Amino acid sequence: MQAGMRHSTMRAVWGCRYVIVPSIPGALRASLDDYRRVADKFTRGAESAAKADLRFAYHNHDIDFAPIDRRLPFDVLLEATDPKLVGFELDLYWIVRSGQDPLRYFNRWPGRCKLVHVKDTRGAPEHRMTEVGSGIIDWPPLLARARSAGVEHFIVEQTMRLNRWPASPRVFPILRICGYRRRSSIMVG
């Protein structure tokens, strides 16, 4: 009941539409069974959020793509959560950094990733974040597939300290692919 009240407050006071889990603590992700237990908690949390008219999603990091017993933990989360209740905010920087292909997830799990975190990388070996559009990620086909796979929200992140945003005109075509208009579902930060 208390979680439901918090969710109701989030919706009523802040106008939130999603409850997003930003990461899984290290102690809860040592084994695939740990990930299955987390998936059960996600489903229960999503049920509670749904009662307050909120959607529930998990934001991945590269650790979710480090194999355990020849399986990817992120795949276990997708398989073990209720697809009607639990969504995902696919962070494209972290999935590319981990060596996985985000297209694989859009193709295999259409409709599960309603949010996409748009960040770019300079590539191996350091994988330093860079301005969106100036790294190695091929944005046009990736974002087109994301849209057709059911992505509704694109969160564009510039994590470097810049004097102004966007710092590069390369960002604007990517924002247009995401569907950016004056009033859109794109958050920039």
Backbone as CSV, one residue per row, in Angstrom:
resi,resn,N_x,N_y,N_z,CA_x,CA_y,CA_z,C_x,C_y,C_z
1,MET,0.813,-1.198,0.000,0.000,0.000,0.000,0.855,1.259,0.000
2,GLN,1.952,1.254,0.804,2.797,2.429,0.874,3.423,2.742,-0.481
3,ALA,3.900,1.721,-1.199,4.478,1.954,-2.522,3.425,2.516,-3.457
4,GLY,2.205,2.000,-3.376,1.131,2.512,-4.219,0.845,3.970,-3.938
5,MET,0.916,4.354,-2.668,0.706,5.753,-2.309,1.826,6.618,-2.867
6,ARG,3.059,6.142,-2.792,4.172,6.902,-3.366,3.981,7.042,-4.868
7,HIS,3.565,5.984,-5.515,3.338,6.042,-6.954,2.235,7.023,-7.291
8,SER,1.153,7.009,-6.526,0.059,7.946,-6.767,0.539,9.380,-6.620
9,THR,1.375,9.614,-5.629,1.919,10.951,-5.421,2.798,11.351,-6.604
10,MET,3.624,10.431,-7.089,4.469,10.722,-8.242,3.628,11.163,-9.431
11,ARG,2.551,10.454,-9.666,1.689,10.754,-10.801,0.967,12.086,-10.600
12,ALA,0.370,12.274,-9.421,-0.453,13.451,-9.172,0.374,14.728,-9.027
13,VAL,1.453,14.662,-8.247,2.219,15.869,-7.958,3.209,16.210,-9.066
14,TRP,3.919,15.213,-9.530,4.987,15.466,-10.491,4.593,15.217,-11.937
15,GLY,3.482,14.559,-12.159,3.074,14.265,-13.532,3.895,13.168,-14.172
16,CYS,4.547,12.348,-13.358,5.372,11.261,-13.884,4.508,10.227,-14.587
17,ARG,5.067,9.631,-15.625,4.390,8.539,-16.306,5.132,7.226,-16.141
18,TYR,6.380,7.305,-15.694,7.207,6.105,-15.538,7.869,6.072,-14.170
19,VAL,8.022,4.878,-13.653,8.925,4.586,-12.555,10.074,3.828,-13.207
20,ILE,11.279,4.384,-13.109,12.425,3.762,-13.773,13.452,3.357,-12.727
21,VAL,13.843,2.096,-12.759,14.905,1.596,-11.893,16.218,1.887,-12.617
22,PRO,17.096,2.715,-12.016,18.307,3.140,-12.721,19.427,2.115,-12.756
23,SER,19.423,1.154,-11.829,20.455,0.113,-11.827,20.099,-0.939,-10.786
24,ILE,20.781,-2.042,-10.869,20.616,-3.133,-9.905,21.863,-3.155,-9.028
25,PRO,21.709,-3.105,-7.700,22.881,-3.156,-6.822,23.722,-4.416,-7.068
26,GLY,25.026,-4.274,-6.930,25.952,-5.380,-7.185,25.628,-6.654,-6.433
27,ALA,25.191,-6.533,-5.196,24.887,-7.716,-4.385,23.696,-8.496,-4.923
28,LEU,22.890,-7.865,-5.780,21.699,-8.529,-6.322,21.888,-9.029,-7.749
29,ARG,23.140,-9.025,-8.241,23.364,-9.451,-9.623,24.595,-10.329,-9.798
30,ALA,24.824,-11.200,-8.828,25.994,-12.080,-8.890,25.739,-13.343,-9.705
31,SER,24.463,-13.713,-9.875,24.143,-14.954,-10.592,22.878,-14.751,-11.418
32,LEU,22.636,-15.693,-12.309,21.404,-15.633,-13.089,20.181,-15.787,-12.193
33,ASP,20.297,-16.589,-11.135,19.188,-16.703,-10.183,18.919,-15.359,-9.510
34,ASP,19.987,-14.602,-9.232,19.788,-13.254,-8.687,18.978,-12.401,-9.661
35,TYR,19.325,-12.476,-10.924,18.596,-11.699,-11.931,17.132,-12.160,-12.022
36,ARG,16.890,-13.453,-11.863,15.500,-13.943,-11.874,14.721,-13.412,-10.672
37,ARG,15.386,-13.353,-9.517,14.728,-12.789,-8.327,14.445,-11.299,-8.533
38,VAL,15.390,-10.602,-9.128,15.174,-9.186,-9.437,14.005,-9.044,-10.413
39,ALA,13.934,-9.919,-11.402,12.829,-9.871,-12.368,11.485,-10.030,-11.669
40,ASP,11.417,-10.930,-10.692,10.179,-11.083,-9.914,9.838,-9.790,-9.175
41,LYS,10.844,-9.160,-8.581,10.621,-7.888,-7.882,10.175,-6.801,-8.859
42,PHE,10.774,-6.796,-10.045,10.352,-5.823,-11.060,8.881,-6.014,-11.408
43,THR,8.472,-7.252,-11.604,7.072,-7.507,-11.962,6.145,-7.068,-10.836
44,ARG,6.505,-7.360,-9.598,5.668,-6.919,-8.472,5.640,-5.393,-8.377
45,GLY,6.780,-4.774,-8.573,6.828,-3.306,-8.563,6.013,-2.708,-9.693
46,ALA,6.045,-3.355,-10.841,5.273,-2.878,-11.994,3.778,-3.008,-11.740
47,GLU,3.382,-4.070,-11.051,1.963,-4.226,-10.695,1.510,-3.078,-9.806
48,SER,2.334,-2.737,-8.829,2.027,-1.629,-7.923,1.973,-0.306,-8.692
49,ALA,2.934,-0.081,-9.577,2.961,1.153,-10.364,1.727,1.257,-11.257
50,ALA,1.327,0.147,-11.849,0.173,0.154,-12.748,-1.107,0.585,-12.028
51,LYS,-1.216,0.246,-10.745,-2.398,0.656,-9.974,-2.488,2.170,-9.855
52,ALA,-1.365,2.861,-9.980,-1.328,4.316,-9.934,-1.232,4.912,-11.336
53,ASP,-1.524,4.099,-12.362,-1.470,4.539,-13.757,-0.062,4.965,-14.172
54,LEU,0.935,4.258,-13.636,2.328,4.485,-13.998,2.870,3.263,-14.715
55,ARG,3.848,3.496,-15.583,4.533,2.406,-16.241,5.881,2.200,-15.553
56,PHE,6.388,0.999,-15.652,7.614,0.601,-14.955,8.654,0.219,-15.993
57,ALA,9.906,0.665,-15.791,10.979,0.309,-16.729,12.307,0.196,-15.985
58,TYR,13.214,-0.556,-16.587,14.571,-0.723,-16.065,15.554,-0.139,-17.064
59,HIS,16.549,0.604,-16.552,17.604,1.221,-17.356,18.859,0.362,-17.258
60,ASN,19.317,-0.161,-18.375,20.469,-1.057,-18.397,21.802,-0.318,-18.306
61,HIS,22.821,-1.101,-17.953,24.216,-0.670,-18.026,25.010,-1.821,-18.643
62,ASP,26.289,-1.606,-18.872,27.076,-2.643,-19.546,27.177,-3.923,-18.732
63,ILE,27.107,-3.839,-17.419,27.206,-5.041,-16.577,26.077,-6.024,-16.882
64,ASP,24.943,-5.519,-17.352,23.805,-6.383,-17.680,24.053,-7.229,-18.925
65,PHE,25.157,-6.955,-19.628,25.504,-7.710,-20.835,26.794,-8.509,-20.663
66,ALA,27.280,-8.578,-19.430,28.450,-9.414,-19.136,27.946,-10.837,-18.892
67,PRO,28.338,-11.796,-19.729,27.790,-13.157,-19.604,28.019,-13.783,-18.231
68,ILE,26.996,-14.480,-17.787,27.062,-15.331,-16.599,26.578,-16.702,-17.067
69,ASP,27.400,-17.709,-16.891,27.045,-19.062,-17.349,26.573,-19.057,-18.812
70,ARG,27.307,-18.324,-19.637,27.054,-18.225,-21.085,25.704,-17.596,-21.448
71,ARG,25.098,-16.875,-20.535,23.838,-16.160,-20.786,24.049,-14.687,-20.465
72,LEU,23.301,-13.841,-21.153,23.341,-12.418,-20.846,22.260,-12.108,-19.808
73,PRO,22.632,-11.527,-18.689,21.639,-11.211,-17.661,20.481,-10.358,-18.177
74,PHE,20.756,-9.452,-19.096,19.684,-8.613,-19.641,18.632,-9.472,-20.336
75,ASP,19.074,-10.502,-21.035,18.134,-11.422,-21.675,17.271,-12.124,-20.629
76,VAL,17.890,-12.499,-19.510,17.137,-13.148,-18.434,16.063,-12.201,-17.907
77,LEU,16.402,-10.924,-17.733,15.406,-9.950,-17.275,14.246,-9.844,-18.261
78,LEU,14.556,-9.806,-19.538,13.503,-9.717,-20.554,12.610,-10.958,-20.523
79,GLU,13.227,-12.123,-20.379,12.464,-13.380,-20.386,11.642,-13.568,-19.117
80,ALA,12.159,-13.116,-17.975,11.542,-13.434,-16.691,10.577,-12.373,-16.166
81,THR,10.447,-11.258,-16.869,9.499,-10.228,-16.446,8.248,-10.287,-17.310
82,ASP,7.172,-9.770,-16.778,5.896,-9.754,-17.491,5.947,-8.673,-18.569
83,PRO,5.878,-9.045,-19.836,5.994,-8.055,-20.915,4.862,-7.030,-20.931
84,LYS,3.744,-7.349,-20.305,2.641,-6.387,-20.257,2.883,-5.309,-19.213
85,LEU,3.783,-5.600,-18.265,3.987,-4.682,-17.145,5.368,-4.037,-17.102
86,VAL,6.389,-4.781,-17.468,7.765,-4.314,-17.302,8.356,-3.917,-18.646
87,GLY,8.724,-2.648,-18.740,9.385,-2.142,-19.941,10.861,-1.894,-19.651
88,PHE,11.558,-1.421,-20.661,12.988,-1.181,-20.525,13.360,0.137,-21.170
89,GLU,14.297,0.832,-20.523,14.913,2.025,-21.097,16.280,1.579,-21.592
90,LEU,16.372,1.297,-22.870,17.604,0.765,-23.445,18.606,1.903,-23.631
91,ASP,19.698,1.821,-22.890,20.761,2.815,-22.993,21.707,2.359,-24.099
92,LEU,21.670,3.074,-25.206,22.411,2.643,-26.393,23.918,2.738,-26.214
93,TYR,24.386,3.703,-25.441,25.821,3.785,-25.164,26.297,2.524,-24.444
94,TRP,25.600,2.129,-23.369,26.063,0.994,-22.571,25.952,-0.318,-23.333
95,ILE,24.941,-0.463,-24.159,24.824,-1.724,-24.903,25.924,-1.816,-25.966
96,VAL,26.225,-0.708,-26.632,27.303,-0.715,-27.628,28.654,-0.911,-26.932
97,ARG,28.853,-0.243,-25.818,30.112,-0.408,-25.065,30.320,-1.863,-24.667
98,SER,29.241,-2.568,-24.356,29.364,-3.964,-23.932,29.645,-4.911,-25.095
99,GLY,29.583,-4.390,-26.326,29.838,-5.231,-27.494,28.583,-5.875,-28.067
100,GLN,27.421,-5.516,-27.543,26.164,-6.071,-28.050,25.559,-5.136,-29.098
101,ASP,24.629,-5.655,-29.848,23.984,-4.905,-30.916,22.567,-4.515,-30.498
102,PRO,22.289,-3.217,-30.349,20.944,-2.817,-29.948,19.870,-3.259,-30.941
103,LEU,20.220,-3.387,-32.208,19.234,-3.841,-33.204,18.709,-5.234,-32.860
104,ARG,19.582,-6.059,-32.304,19.157,-7.406,-31.894,18.002,-7.328,-30.907
105,TYR,18.067,-6.377,-29.980,17.014,-6.247,-28.970,15.743,-5.646,-29.557
106,PHE,15.876,-4.691,-30.433,14.674,-4.139,-31.073,13.992,-5.194,-31.937
107,ASN,14.793,-6.021,-32.612,14.226,-7.060,-33.478,13.619,-8.213,-32.685
108,ARG,14.298,-8.641,-31.629,13.835,-9.799,-30.864,12.725,-9.464,-29.876
109,TRP,12.731,-8.241,-29.364,11.799,-7.857,-28.302,11.021,-6.597,-28.671
110,PRO,10.350,-6.558,-29.805,9.616,-5.333,-30.153,8.565,-5.016,-29.093
111,GLY,8.465,-3.737,-28.778,7.493,-3.289,-27.795,7.976,-3.285,-26.364
112,ARG,9.110,-3.928,-26.072,9.598,-3.980,-24.679,10.379,-2.731,-24.288
113,CYS,11.007,-2.095,-25.239,11.807,-0.902,-24.943,11.028,0.329,-25.381
114,LYS,10.330,0.929,-24.440,9.519,2.113,-24.744,10.336,3.392,-24.655
115,LEU,11.488,3.291,-23.998,12.371,4.440,-23.836,13.767,4.060,-24.316
116,VAL,14.455,5.021,-24.909,15.825,4.806,-25.361,16.672,5.971,-24.879
117,HIS,17.808,5.630,-24.304,18.771,6.614,-23.847,19.776,6.804,-24.978
118,VAL,19.800,7.980,-25.577,20.628,8.282,-26.741,21.917,8.949,-26.265
119,LYS,23.011,8.182,-26.291,24.341,8.682,-25.956,25.305,8.049,-26.956
120,ASP,26.437,8.698,-27.193,27.384,8.207,-28.193,28.727,7.874,-27.553
121,THR,29.508,7.062,-28.259,30.821,6.619,-27.790,31.859,6.802,-28.897
122,ARG,33.073,7.060,-28.471,34.187,7.147,-29.426,34.702,5.773,-29.816
123,GLY,34.260,4.751,-29.115,34.655,3.386,-29.449,35.799,2.871,-28.598
124,ALA,36.187,1.644,-28.917,37.228,0.954,-28.157,38.564,1.662,-28.353
125,PRO,39.461,1.534,-27.416,39.363,0.726,-26.209,38.745,1.471,-25.021
126,GLU,38.774,2.798,-25.030,38.321,3.539,-23.849,36.809,3.742,-23.797
127,HIS,36.169,3.759,-24.943,34.723,3.996,-25.019,34.318,5.287,-24.321
128,ARG,35.070,6.338,-24.567,34.709,7.622,-23.953,33.420,8.136,-24.589
129,MET,32.556,8.671,-23.725,31.334,9.278,-24.247,31.709,10.521,-25.032
130,THR,30.926,10.782,-26.068,31.153,11.955,-26.893,29.808,12.522,-27.310
131,GLU,29.842,13.667,-27.959,28.598,14.278,-28.412,27.832,13.316,-29.301
132,VAL,26.548,13.295,-29.130,25.705,12.467,-29.988,25.922,12.910,-31.434
133,GLY,26.248,11.941,-32.279,26.492,12.226,-33.688,27.954,12.334,-34.052
134,SER,28.839,12.389,-33.058,30.261,12.505,-33.377,31.032,11.244,-33.010
135,GLY,30.335,10.191,-32.622,30.983,8.938,-32.247,30.809,7.866,-33.304
136,ILE,30.841,6.609,-32.864,30.821,5.479,-33.795,29.427,4.912,-34.061
137,ILE,28.435,5.346,-33.304,27.096,4.771,-33.472,26.449,5.325,-34.735
138,ASP,25.950,4.425,-35.558,25.269,4.790,-36.807,23.798,5.066,-36.485
139,TRP,23.478,6.317,-36.209,22.176,6.679,-35.663,20.989,6.511,-36.589
140,PRO,21.037,6.912,-37.849,19.804,6.852,-38.652,19.134,5.475,-38.698
141,PRO,19.841,4.388,-39.052,19.138,3.097,-39.085,18.741,2.603,-37.693
142,LEU,19.566,2.898,-36.705,19.273,2.451,-35.343,18.008,3.126,-34.815
143,LEU,17.899,4.429,-34.984,16.733,5.145,-34.468,15.476,4.842,-35.270
144,ALA,15.638,4.616,-36.568,14.473,4.222,-37.369,13.927,2.882,-36.891
145,ARG,14.818,1.938,-36.623,14.370,0.628,-36.120,13.788,0.741,-34.716
146,ALA,14.379,1.593,-33.912,13.847,1.810,-32.556,12.404,2.298,-32.646
147,ARG,12.169,3.262,-33.489,10.810,3.815,-33.632,9.846,2.723,-34.086
148,SER,10.234,1.922,-35.078,9.329,0.877,-35.575,9.157,-0.267,-34.575
149,ALA,10.090,-0.392,-33.610,9.984,-1.435,-32.581,9.180,-0.960,-31.373
150,GLY,8.645,0.249,-31.443,7.756,0.717,-30.388,8.338,1.704,-29.399
151,VAL,9.545,2.217,-29.656,10.106,3.219,-28.754,9.252,4.479,-28.838
152,GLU,8.888,4.980,-27.671,8.038,6.172,-27.587,8.798,7.404,-27.110
153,HIS,9.861,7.190,-26.344,10.590,8.310,-25.750,12.082,8.148,-26.000
154,PHE,12.710,9.226,-26.464,14.144,9.247,-26.694,14.739,10.264,-25.725
155,ILE,15.629,9.821,-24.864,16.271,10.693,-23.891,17.692,10.923,-24.380
156,VAL,17.977,12.125,-24.833,19.283,12.465,-25.387,20.132,13.024,-24.254
157,GLU,21.297,12.419,-24.061,22.160,12.847,-22.963,23.513,13.279,-23.483
158,GLN,23.939,14.438,-23.039,25.283,14.940,-23.270,25.925,14.991,-21.902
159,THR,26.810,14.073,-21.589,27.365,14.015,-20.239,28.652,14.819,-20.076
160,MET,29.236,15.237,-21.169,30.461,16.029,-21.047,30.082,17.438,-20.604
161,ARG,31.026,18.116,-19.993,30.783,19.507,-19.614,30.994,20.371,-20.863
162,LEU,29.917,20.923,-21.328,29.974,21.761,-22.520,29.474,23.155,-22.158
163,ASN,29.970,24.134,-22.879,29.523,25.499,-22.616,28.092,25.733,-23.063
164,ARG,27.658,24.988,-24.033,26.290,25.139,-24.525,25.819,23.805,-25.054
165,TRP,24.512,23.654,-25.147,23.950,22.418,-25.698,22.932,22.796,-26.742
166,PRO,22.886,22.143,-27.886,23.879,21.157,-28.322,25.129,21.847,-28.820
167,ALA,26.245,21.220,-28.622,27.525,21.804,-28.973,27.864,21.591,-30.443
168,SER,27.179,20.699,-31.101,27.526,20.360,-32.469,26.276,20.329,-33.341
169,PRO,26.378,20.859,-34.542,25.229,20.776,-35.451,24.907,19.338,-35.866
170,ARG,25.807,18.384,-35.580,25.546,16.979,-35.897,24.387,16.418,-35.086
171,VAL,24.085,17.052,-33.958,23.036,16.561,-33.078,21.649,16.780,-33.696
172,PHE,21.451,17.868,-34.423,20.119,18.210,-34.914,19.496,17.171,-35.848
173,PRO,20.240,16.620,-36.810,19.616,15.567,-37.628,19.196,14.348,-36.812
174,ILE,19.963,14.026,-35.786,19.614,12.891,-34.931,18.356,13.207,-34.140
175,LEU,18.252,14.423,-33.635,17.035,14.818,-32.925,15.818,14.750,-33.838
176,ARG,15.987,15.140,-35.098,14.857,15.059,-36.043,14.444,13.601,-36.275
177,ILE,15.424,12.698,-36.369,15.097,11.278,-36.529,14.311,10.790,-35.313
178,CYS,14.692,11.265,-34.127,13.982,10.887,-32.905,12.569,11.449,-32.885
179,GLY,12.281,12.402,-33.747,10.953,12.994,-33.773,10.877,14.318,-33.043
180,TYR,12.024,14.957,-32.803,12.026,16.205,-32.053,11.249,17.288,-32.784
181,ARG,10.360,17.869,-32.068,9.625,19.058,-32.494,9.586,19.954,-31.267
182,ARG,8.974,21.077,-31.351,8.920,21.971,-30.188,8.312,21.278,-28.977
183,ARG,7.296,20.509,-29.193,6.674,19.746,-28.098,6.788,18.273,-28.463
184,SER,7.693,17.600,-27.813,7.910,16.203,-28.156,8.260,15.410,-26.911
185,SER,8.482,14.120,-27.124,8.814,13.232,-26.018,10.316,13.021,-25.910
186,ILE,11.068,14.050,-26.213,12.518,13.945,-26.110,12.975,14.799,-24.941
187,MET,13.765,14.197,-24.073,14.357,14.940,-22.963,15.826,15.113,-23.300
188,VAL,16.329,16.304,-23.086,17.720,16.578,-23.359,18.368,17.038,-22.067
189,GLY,19.499,16.421,-21.744,20.173,16.839,-20.512,21.621,16.517,-20.536
